[in-house]
Amino acid sequence: MQPNVKDLAVVVTGAASGVGRATTLAFASNGARVFAVDLNEEGLAETARLADGNVTTYAADLSDPENCAPVIEQAVAALGRLDALCNIAGVLKIEPISEVTPQSWDLIYGVNVRAPFFLTKAAMPHLIESNGAVVFISSATAFRGYAYLSAYTSSKAAVAQLTRALAAEFIKSDVRINAIAPGAINTPMSQPGQFSENIDFDLLIRSMGIRPGVGPEEYTDMILYLASPDNKIVHGACINIDDGFAAT
């Protein structure tokens, strides 16, 4: 799969690491102009270095909805137009329900659901003008029950439904709105650090896939395709790319 993204003007969130960085580098190496967004300024600088400076970086805390519209405004000012929005930034926490706080719940929903929604809201007039695309990141965990991931998995299920709802709302336009649902990815977000003493590891292990996780670069071809003009008819889809994770 070699989608044509040359000269596309693209916003990628979560660009300081993981799938966001891999997607930024894939777009840049294929000739797109990328506006790379993340809270982590040091990580953004490293992404820009890896891309030989062929990206514009912008630091923003997407958990605050007030920052979403300015991201799109700055992107359009820098790039001159907007052809695709890739909502990749995400937060994952492994927590028993007894330890979930309103603050941690709001952070996960703020970054995983609210930010993609309000970024898309701000971007949509520009994307309608360019016949552009939106790509969301859901998760294979959105479609099964997983212990200690109640906030994360429900947020990713919300992303899958958000994709369908927005696709229905804009069905009369030429904008394509889709999501991918990855399985285990070897990224910093998937490294939980110290586990709570209240976690039953037998239940946690049941949530793990049989096959090992893959690198974030394994997902970039599909993201680029969904964001590109080569995709003319995939709209409202949440595509499982999970190495059999949801099937086991």
Helices and strands as residue ranges (DSSP letters): E 9-13, H 18-29, E 33-38, H 41-50, E 55-59, G 65-67, H 68-79, E 84-87, G 97-99, H 102-109, I 110-114, H 115-130, E 133-137, G 140-143, H 150-169, E 176-182, G 188-190, H 201-206, G 216-219, H 220-227, E 238-241, G 245-247
